[in-house]
Amino acid sequence: MKRKHQKTLELIYARPVSANVRWLDIETLLLELGAKIEEREGSRVLIKLFDERRVFHRPHPTPTTDKGALASLRDWLFNNGVKP
């Protein structure tokens, strides 16, 4: 895994939850892990990874991901064995 992806993963697992994680960095990390990402209506994106499907909202107008989405993403990654 590239250093940039490792840093993003560390930010996802940071306590307290970071408020400075860019959604684009999360998407590139998920692609590195083998995810398929599909656009949905509005700002929704469907992520297929670990034989599961999850829908997240792409943040707007700012590029940073909200803390609730980060916590959900962290739990999903942790439950599937992805750790920093």
Jmol script that loads the backbone (N, CA, C; Angstrom):
load data "model"
ATOM      1  N   MET A   1       0.845  -1.171   0.000  1.00  0.00           N
ATOM      2  CA  MET A   1       0.000   0.000   0.000  1.00  0.00           C
ATOM      3  C   MET A   1       0.895   1.241   0.000  1.00  0.00           C
ATOM      4  N   LYS A   2       0.538   2.192  -0.823  1.00  0.00           N
ATOM      5  CA  LYS A   2       1.316   3.429  -0.894  1.00  0.00           C
ATOM      6  C   LYS A   2       1.204   4.213   0.404  1.00  0.00           C
ATOM      7  N   ARG A   3       2.213   5.026   0.654  1.00  0.00           N
ATOM      8  CA  ARG A   3       2.252   5.824   1.885  1.00  0.00           C
ATOM      9  C   ARG A   3       1.035   6.739   2.014  1.00  0.00           C
ATOM     10  N   LYS A   4       0.585   7.309   0.896  1.00  0.00           N
ATOM     11  CA  LYS A   4      -0.584   8.200   0.931  1.00  0.00           C
ATOM     12  C   LYS A   4      -1.824   7.445   1.408  1.00  0.00           C
ATOM     13  N   HIS A   5      -2.004   6.224   0.924  1.00  0.00           N
ATOM     14  CA  HIS A   5      -3.160   5.426   1.339  1.00  0.00           C
ATOM     15  C   HIS A   5      -3.029   5.036   2.814  1.00  0.00           C
ATOM     16  N   GLN A   6      -1.816   4.727   3.243  1.00  0.00           N
ATOM     17  CA  GLN A   6      -1.582   4.379   4.646  1.00  0.00           C
ATOM     18  C   GLN A   6      -1.917   5.567   5.552  1.00  0.00           C
ATOM     19  N   LYS A   7      -1.547   6.760   5.121  1.00  0.00           N
ATOM     20  CA  LYS A   7      -1.841   7.965   5.905  1.00  0.00           C
ATOM     21  C   LYS A   7      -3.344   8.201   5.995  1.00  0.00           C
ATOM     22  N   THR A   8      -4.056   7.997   4.899  1.00  0.00           N
ATOM     23  CA  THR A   8      -5.509   8.139   4.908  1.00  0.00           C
ATOM     24  C   THR A   8      -6.133   7.128   5.863  1.00  0.00           C
ATOM     25  N   LEU A   9      -5.649   5.895   5.830  1.00  0.00           N
ATOM     26  CA  LEU A   9      -6.153   4.854   6.726  1.00  0.00           C
ATOM     27  C   LEU A   9      -5.904   5.230   8.188  1.00  0.00           C
ATOM     28  N   GLU A  10      -4.745   5.790   8.474  1.00  0.00           N
ATOM     29  CA  GLU A  10      -4.440   6.238   9.837  1.00  0.00           C
ATOM     30  C   GLU A  10      -5.376   7.361  10.275  1.00  0.00           C
ATOM     31  N   LEU A  11      -5.718   8.268   9.355  1.00  0.00           N
ATOM     32  CA  LEU A  11      -6.659   9.343   9.681  1.00  0.00           C
ATOM     33  C   LEU A  11      -8.057   8.793   9.959  1.00  0.00           C
ATOM     34  N   ILE A  12      -8.454   7.762   9.222  1.00  0.00           N
ATOM     35  CA  ILE A  12      -9.768   7.146   9.431  1.00  0.00           C
ATOM     36  C   ILE A  12      -9.844   6.522  10.821  1.00  0.00           C
ATOM     37  N   TYR A  13      -8.744   5.907  11.273  1.00  0.00           N
ATOM     38  CA  TYR A  13      -8.713   5.244  12.575  1.00  0.00           C
ATOM     39  C   TYR A  13      -8.339   6.175  13.729  1.00  0.00           C
ATOM     40  N   ALA A  14      -8.024   7.422  13.454  1.00  0.00           N
ATOM     41  CA  ALA A  14      -7.592   8.359  14.500  1.00  0.00           C
ATOM     42  C   ALA A  14      -8.696   8.585  15.525  1.00  0.00           C
ATOM     43  N   ARG A  15      -8.278   8.715  16.777  1.00  0.00           N
ATOM     44  CA  ARG A  15      -9.195   9.060  17.877  1.00  0.00           C
ATOM     45  C   ARG A  15      -8.690  10.325  18.520  1.00  0.00           C
ATOM     46  N   PRO A  16      -9.457  11.342  18.721  1.00  0.00           N
ATOM     47  CA  PRO A  16     -10.836  11.495  18.272  1.00  0.00           C
ATOM     48  C   PRO A  16     -10.916  11.549  16.748  1.00  0.00           C
ATOM     49  N   VAL A  17     -12.117  11.350  16.240  1.00  0.00           N
ATOM     50  CA  VAL A  17     -12.328  11.297  14.796  1.00  0.00           C
ATOM     51  C   VAL A  17     -11.873  12.605  14.158  1.00  0.00           C
ATOM     52  N   SER A  18     -11.074  12.486  13.113  1.00  0.00           N
ATOM     53  CA  SER A  18     -10.543  13.651  12.418  1.00  0.00           C
ATOM     54  C   SER A  18     -11.623  14.338  11.585  1.00  0.00           C
ATOM     55  N   ALA A  19     -11.535  15.645  11.491  1.00  0.00           N
ATOM     56  CA  ALA A  19     -12.473  16.412  10.666  1.00  0.00           C
ATOM     57  C   ALA A  19     -11.806  16.891   9.385  1.00  0.00           C
ATOM     58  N   ASN A  20     -10.621  16.364   9.082  1.00  0.00           N
ATOM     59  CA  ASN A  20      -9.860  16.849   7.925  1.00  0.00           C
ATOM     60  C   ASN A  20      -9.503  15.750   6.930  1.00  0.00           C
ATOM     61  N   VAL A  21     -10.402  14.803   6.714  1.00  0.00           N
ATOM     62  CA  VAL A  21     -10.134  13.730   5.763  1.00  0.00           C
ATOM     63  C   VAL A  21     -10.905  14.037   4.485  1.00  0.00           C
ATOM     64  N   ARG A  22     -10.164  14.170   3.395  1.00  0.00           N
ATOM     65  CA  ARG A  22     -10.784  14.475   2.100  1.00  0.00           C
ATOM     66  C   ARG A  22     -11.442  13.233   1.530  1.00  0.00           C
ATOM     67  N   TRP A  23     -12.648  13.403   0.988  1.00  0.00           N
ATOM     68  CA  TRP A  23     -13.380  12.271   0.418  1.00  0.00           C
ATOM     69  C   TRP A  23     -12.622  11.658  -0.749  1.00  0.00           C
ATOM     70  N   LEU A  24     -11.971  12.460  -1.553  1.00  0.00           N
ATOM     71  CA  LEU A  24     -11.205  11.941  -2.695  1.00  0.00           C
ATOM     72  C   LEU A  24     -10.113  10.983  -2.214  1.00  0.00           C
ATOM     73  N   ASP A  25      -9.469  11.291  -1.095  1.00  0.00           N
ATOM     74  CA  ASP A  25      -8.450  10.394  -0.534  1.00  0.00           C
ATOM     75  C   ASP A  25      -9.063   9.071  -0.081  1.00  0.00           C
ATOM     76  N   ILE A  26     -10.269   9.130   0.460  1.00  0.00           N
ATOM     77  CA  ILE A  26     -10.960   7.902   0.873  1.00  0.00           C
ATOM     78  C   ILE A  26     -11.299   7.058  -0.342  1.00  0.00           C
ATOM     79  N   GLU A  27     -11.791   7.693  -1.397  1.00  0.00           N
ATOM     80  CA  GLU A  27     -12.129   6.951  -2.614  1.00  0.00           C
ATOM     81  C   GLU A  27     -10.901   6.264  -3.204  1.00  0.00           C
ATOM     82  N   THR A  28      -9.770   6.956  -3.239  1.00  0.00           N
ATOM     83  CA  THR A  28      -8.568   6.334  -3.802  1.00  0.00           C
ATOM     84  C   THR A  28      -8.079   5.186  -2.918  1.00  0.00           C
ATOM     85  N   LEU A  29      -8.224   5.309  -1.601  1.00  0.00           N
ATOM     86  CA  LEU A  29      -7.881   4.210  -0.699  1.00  0.00           C
ATOM     87  C   LEU A  29      -8.773   3.003  -0.974  1.00  0.00           C
ATOM     88  N   LEU A  30     -10.071   3.236  -1.100  1.00  0.00           N
ATOM     89  CA  LEU A  30     -10.997   2.132  -1.352  1.00  0.00           C
ATOM     90  C   LEU A  30     -10.714   1.464  -2.694  1.00  0.00           C
ATOM     91  N   LEU A  31     -10.383   2.257  -3.711  1.00  0.00           N
ATOM     92  CA  LEU A  31     -10.012   1.679  -5.010  1.00  0.00           C
ATOM     93  C   LEU A  31      -8.763   0.819  -4.879  1.00  0.00           C
ATOM     94  N   GLU A  32      -7.807   1.261  -4.076  1.00  0.00           N
ATOM     95  CA  GLU A  32      -6.584   0.491  -3.831  1.00  0.00           C
ATOM     96  C   GLU A  32      -6.908  -0.847  -3.161  1.00  0.00           C
ATOM     97  N   LEU A  33      -7.943  -0.863  -2.326  1.00  0.00           N
ATOM     98  CA  LEU A  33      -8.355  -2.090  -1.645  1.00  0.00           C
ATOM     99  C   LEU A  33      -9.189  -3.003  -2.536  1.00  0.00           C
ATOM    100  N   GLY A  34      -9.525  -2.527  -3.747  1.00  0.00           N
ATOM    101  CA  GLY A  34     -10.260  -3.356  -4.698  1.00  0.00           C
ATOM    102  C   GLY A  34     -11.724  -3.002  -4.852  1.00  0.00           C
ATOM    103  N   ALA A  35     -12.132  -1.859  -4.361  1.00  0.00           N
ATOM    104  CA  ALA A  35     -13.537  -1.456  -4.432  1.00  0.00           C
ATOM    105  C   ALA A  35     -13.930  -1.052  -5.844  1.00  0.00           C
ATOM    106  N   LYS A  36     -15.212  -1.206  -6.115  1.00  0.00           N
ATOM    107  CA  LYS A  36     -15.820  -0.663  -7.321  1.00  0.00           C
ATOM    108  C   LYS A  36     -16.758   0.446  -6.843  1.00  0.00           C
ATOM    109  N   ILE A  37     -16.643   1.616  -7.452  1.00  0.00           N
ATOM    110  CA  ILE A  37     -17.426   2.774  -7.020  1.00  0.00           C
ATOM    111  C   ILE A  37     -18.332   3.206  -8.163  1.00  0.00           C
ATOM    112  N   GLU A  38     -19.622   3.325  -7.851  1.00  0.00           N
ATOM    113  CA  GLU A  38     -20.617   3.744  -8.843  1.00  0.00           C
ATOM    114  C   GLU A  38     -21.310   5.015  -8.357  1.00  0.00           C
ATOM    115  N   GLU A  39     -21.554   5.916  -9.294  1.00  0.00           N
ATOM    116  CA  GLU A  39     -22.300   7.136  -8.989  1.00  0.00           C
ATOM    117  C   GLU A  39     -23.779   6.780  -8.857  1.00  0.00           C
ATOM    118  N   ARG A  40     -24.446   7.378  -7.920  1.00  0.00           N
ATOM    119  CA  ARG A  40     -25.884   7.228  -7.737  1.00  0.00           C
ATOM    120  C   ARG A  40     -26.524   8.597  -7.868  1.00  0.00           C
ATOM    121  N   GLU A  41     -27.802   8.697  -7.510  1.00  0.00           N
ATOM    122  CA  GLU A  41     -28.450   9.988  -7.622  1.00  0.00           C
ATOM    123  C   GLU A  41     -27.896  10.966  -6.606  1.00  0.00           C
ATOM    124  N   GLY A  42     -27.908  12.228  -7.002  1.00  0.00           N
ATOM    125  CA  GLY A  42     -27.414  13.281  -6.113  1.00  0.00           C
ATOM    126  C   GLY A  42     -25.942  13.096  -5.798  1.00  0.00           C
ATOM    127  N   SER A  43     -25.627  13.156  -4.527  1.00  0.00           N
ATOM    128  CA  SER A  43     -24.221  13.039  -4.120  1.00  0.00           C
ATOM    129  C   SER A  43     -23.901  11.643  -3.586  1.00  0.00           C
ATOM    130  N   ARG A  44     -24.781  10.698  -3.818  1.00  0.00           N
ATOM    131  CA  ARG A  44     -24.561   9.347  -3.311  1.00  0.00           C
ATOM    132  C   ARG A  44     -23.585   8.573  -4.193  1.00  0.00           C
ATOM    133  N   VAL A  45     -22.790   7.725  -3.553  1.00  0.00           N
ATOM    134  CA  VAL A  45     -21.912   6.807  -4.268  1.00  0.00           C
ATOM    135  C   VAL A  45     -22.098   5.417  -3.672  1.00  0.00           C
ATOM    136  N   LEU A  46     -22.165   4.421  -4.538  1.00  0.00           N
ATOM    137  CA  LEU A  46     -22.279   3.029  -4.121  1.00  0.00           C
ATOM    138  C   LEU A  46     -20.885   2.426  -4.145  1.00  0.00           C
ATOM    139  N   ILE A  47     -20.486   1.833  -3.033  1.00  0.00           N
ATOM    140  CA  ILE A  47     -19.174   1.215  -2.939  1.00  0.00           C
ATOM    141  C   ILE A  47     -19.354  -0.279  -2.753  1.00  0.00           C
ATOM    142  N   LYS A  48     -18.781  -1.058  -3.674  1.00  0.00           N
ATOM    143  CA  LYS A  48     -18.818  -2.514  -3.583  1.00  0.00           C
ATOM    144  C   LYS A  48     -17.434  -2.989  -3.161  1.00  0.00           C
ATOM    145  N   LEU A  49     -17.370  -3.588  -1.969  1.00  0.00           N
ATOM    146  CA  LEU A  49     -16.102  -4.050  -1.421  1.00  0.00           C
ATOM    147  C   LEU A  49     -16.400  -5.118  -0.380  1.00  0.00           C
ATOM    148  N   PHE A  50     -15.558  -6.116  -0.270  1.00  0.00           N
ATOM    149  CA  PHE A  50     -15.714  -7.220   0.681  1.00  0.00           C
ATOM    150  C   PHE A  50     -17.025  -7.970   0.449  1.00  0.00           C
ATOM    151  N   ASP A  51     -17.454  -8.113  -0.795  1.00  0.00           N
ATOM    152  CA  ASP A  51     -18.729  -8.753  -1.141  1.00  0.00           C
ATOM    153  C   ASP A  51     -19.910  -8.073  -0.459  1.00  0.00           C
ATOM    154  N   GLU A  52     -19.787  -6.784  -0.189  1.00  0.00           N
ATOM    155  CA  GLU A  52     -20.856  -5.993   0.409  1.00  0.00           C
ATOM    156  C   GLU A  52     -21.037  -4.725  -0.413  1.00  0.00           C
ATOM    157  N   ARG A  53     -22.189  -4.118  -0.232  1.00  0.00           N
ATOM    158  CA  ARG A  53     -22.484  -2.856  -0.901  1.00  0.00           C
ATOM    159  C   ARG A  53     -22.857  -1.831   0.153  1.00  0.00           C
ATOM    160  N   ARG A  54     -22.236  -0.666   0.080  1.00  0.00           N
ATOM    161  CA  ARG A  54     -22.530   0.423   1.006  1.00  0.00           C
ATOM    162  C   ARG A  54     -22.729   1.700   0.207  1.00  0.00           C
ATOM    163  N   VAL A  55     -23.655   2.520   0.678  1.00  0.00           N
ATOM    164  CA  VAL A  55     -23.902   3.808   0.037  1.00  0.00           C
ATOM    165  C   VAL A  55     -23.433   4.904   0.979  1.00  0.00           C
ATOM    166  N   PHE A  56     -22.615   5.797   0.449  1.00  0.00           N
ATOM    167  CA  PHE A  56     -22.135   6.952   1.195  1.00  0.00           C
ATOM    168  C   PHE A  56     -22.504   8.213   0.424  1.00  0.00           C
ATOM    169  N   HIS A  57     -22.563   9.309   1.133  1.00  0.00           N
ATOM    170  CA  HIS A  57     -22.819  10.606   0.508  1.00  0.00           C
ATOM    171  C   HIS A  57     -21.496  11.333   0.334  1.00  0.00           C
ATOM    172  N   ARG A  58     -21.220  11.718  -0.901  1.00  0.00           N
ATOM    173  CA  ARG A  58     -20.023  12.509  -1.177  1.00  0.00           C
ATOM    174  C   ARG A  58     -20.257  13.905  -0.594  1.00  0.00           C
ATOM    175  N   PRO A  59     -19.326  14.394   0.216  1.00  0.00           N
ATOM    176  CA  PRO A  59     -19.547  15.694   0.864  1.00  0.00           C
ATOM    177  C   PRO A  59     -19.530  16.846  -0.137  1.00  0.00           C
ATOM    178  N   HIS A  60     -20.336  17.841   0.173  1.00  0.00           N
ATOM    179  CA  HIS A  60     -20.356  19.061  -0.622  1.00  0.00           C
ATOM    180  C   HIS A  60     -20.905  20.167   0.244  1.00  0.00           C
ATOM    181  N   PRO A  61     -20.586  21.380   0.132  1.00  0.00           N
ATOM    182  CA  PRO A  61     -19.664  21.961  -0.832  1.00  0.00           C
ATOM    183  C   PRO A  61     -18.198  21.806  -0.426  1.00  0.00           C
ATOM    184  N   THR A  62     -17.920  21.367   0.804  1.00  0.00           N
ATOM    185  CA  THR A  62     -16.526  21.188   1.216  1.00  0.00           C
ATOM    186  C   THR A  62     -16.060  19.778   0.858  1.00  0.00           C
ATOM    187  N   PRO A  63     -14.769  19.568   0.665  1.00  0.00           N
ATOM    188  CA  PRO A  63     -14.273  18.246   0.282  1.00  0.00           C
ATOM    189  C   PRO A  63     -14.026  17.302   1.462  1.00  0.00           C
ATOM    190  N   THR A  64     -14.223  17.779   2.705  1.00  0.00           N
ATOM    191  CA  THR A  64     -13.916  16.940   3.863  1.00  0.00           C
ATOM    192  C   THR A  64     -15.113  16.092   4.261  1.00  0.00           C
ATOM    193  N   THR A  65     -14.819  14.896   4.735  1.00  0.00           N
ATOM    194  CA  THR A  65     -15.832  13.919   5.107  1.00  0.00           C
ATOM    195  C   THR A  65     -16.300  14.157   6.536  1.00  0.00           C
ATOM    196  N   ASP A  66     -17.603  14.018   6.771  1.00  0.00           N
ATOM    197  CA  ASP A  66     -18.110  14.257   8.122  1.00  0.00           C
ATOM    198  C   ASP A  66     -17.734  13.096   9.051  1.00  0.00           C
ATOM    199  N   LYS A  67     -17.767  13.373  10.339  1.00  0.00           N
ATOM    200  CA  LYS A  67     -17.294  12.419  11.339  1.00  0.00           C
ATOM    201  C   LYS A  67     -18.151  11.159  11.401  1.00  0.00           C
ATOM    202  N   GLY A  68     -19.440  11.278  11.168  1.00  0.00           N
ATOM    203  CA  GLY A  68     -20.320  10.112  11.178  1.00  0.00           C
ATOM    204  C   GLY A  68     -19.990   9.135  10.064  1.00  0.00           C
ATOM    205  N   ALA A  69     -19.732   9.661   8.877  1.00  0.00           N
ATOM    206  CA  ALA A  69     -19.357   8.800   7.747  1.00  0.00           C
ATOM    207  C   ALA A  69     -18.008   8.146   8.000  1.00  0.00           C
ATOM    208  N   LEU A  70     -17.082   8.879   8.607  1.00  0.00           N
ATOM    209  CA  LEU A  70     -15.771   8.303   8.926  1.00  0.00           C
ATOM    210  C   LEU A  70     -15.899   7.167   9.937  1.00  0.00           C
ATOM    211  N   ALA A  71     -16.735   7.349  10.951  1.00  0.00           N
ATOM    212  CA  ALA A  71     -16.928   6.304  11.956  1.00  0.00           C
ATOM    213  C   ALA A  71     -17.544   5.058  11.324  1.00  0.00           C
ATOM    214  N   SER A  72     -18.513   5.248  10.443  1.00  0.00           N
ATOM    215  CA  SER A  72     -19.139   4.125   9.747  1.00  0.00           C
ATOM    216  C   SER A  72     -18.138   3.401   8.856  1.00  0.00           C
ATOM    217  N   LEU A  73     -17.347   4.165   8.145  1.00  0.00           N
ATOM    218  CA  LEU A  73     -16.320   3.594   7.279  1.00  0.00           C
ATOM    219  C   LEU A  73     -15.269   2.838   8.091  1.00  0.00           C
ATOM    220  N   ARG A  74     -14.845   3.413   9.209  1.00  0.00           N
ATOM    221  CA  ARG A  74     -13.860   2.772  10.076  1.00  0.00           C
ATOM    222  C   ARG A  74     -14.387   1.432  10.580  1.00  0.00           C
ATOM    223  N   ASP A  75     -15.631   1.388  11.027  1.00  0.00           N
ATOM    224  CA  ASP A  75     -16.220   0.138  11.515  1.00  0.00           C
ATOM    225  C   ASP A  75     -16.275  -0.912  10.409  1.00  0.00           C
ATOM    226  N   TRP A  76     -16.643  -0.480   9.203  1.00  0.00           N
ATOM    227  CA  TRP A  76     -16.735  -1.396   8.069  1.00  0.00           C
ATOM    228  C   TRP A  76     -15.360  -1.976   7.731  1.00  0.00           C
ATOM    229  N   LEU A  77     -14.356  -1.119   7.674  1.00  0.00           N
ATOM    230  CA  LEU A  77     -13.001  -1.584   7.379  1.00  0.00           C
ATOM    231  C   LEU A  77     -12.483  -2.502   8.483  1.00  0.00           C
ATOM    232  N   PHE A  78     -12.705  -2.130   9.741  1.00  0.00           N
ATOM    233  CA  PHE A  78     -12.232  -2.925  10.875  1.00  0.00           C
ATOM    234  C   PHE A  78     -12.869  -4.311  10.868  1.00  0.00           C
ATOM    235  N   ASN A  79     -14.168  -4.380  10.621  1.00  0.00           N
ATOM    236  CA  ASN A  79     -14.866  -5.661  10.599  1.00  0.00           C
ATOM    237  C   ASN A  79     -14.416  -6.570   9.468  1.00  0.00           C
ATOM    238  N   ASN A  80     -13.740  -6.006   8.477  1.00  0.00           N
ATOM    239  CA  ASN A  80     -13.232  -6.796   7.354  1.00  0.00           C
ATOM    240  C   ASN A  80     -11.713  -6.915   7.376  1.00  0.00           C
ATOM    241  N   GLY A  81     -11.103  -6.621   8.514  1.00  0.00           N
ATOM    242  CA  GLY A  81      -9.685  -6.874   8.710  1.00  0.00           C
ATOM    243  C   GLY A  81      -8.727  -5.847   8.159  1.00  0.00           C
ATOM    244  N   VAL A  82      -9.211  -4.671   7.785  1.00  0.00           N
ATOM    245  CA  VAL A  82      -8.334  -3.611   7.271  1.00  0.00           C
ATOM    246  C   VAL A  82      -7.948  -2.720   8.441  1.00  0.00           C
ATOM    247  N   LYS A  83      -6.669  -2.710   8.769  1.00  0.00           N
ATOM    248  CA  LYS A  83      -6.174  -1.916   9.888  1.00  0.00           C
ATOM    249  C   LYS A  83      -4.924  -1.169   9.452  1.00  0.00           C
ATOM    250  N   PRO A  84      -4.644  -0.024  10.107  1.00  0.00           N
ATOM    251  CA  PRO A  84      -3.445   0.738   9.718  1.00  0.00           C
ATOM    252  C   PRO A  84      -2.156   0.032  10.121  1.00  0.00           C
TER     253      PRO A  84
END
end "model"
wireframe off; spacefill off
backbone 0.3
color backbone group
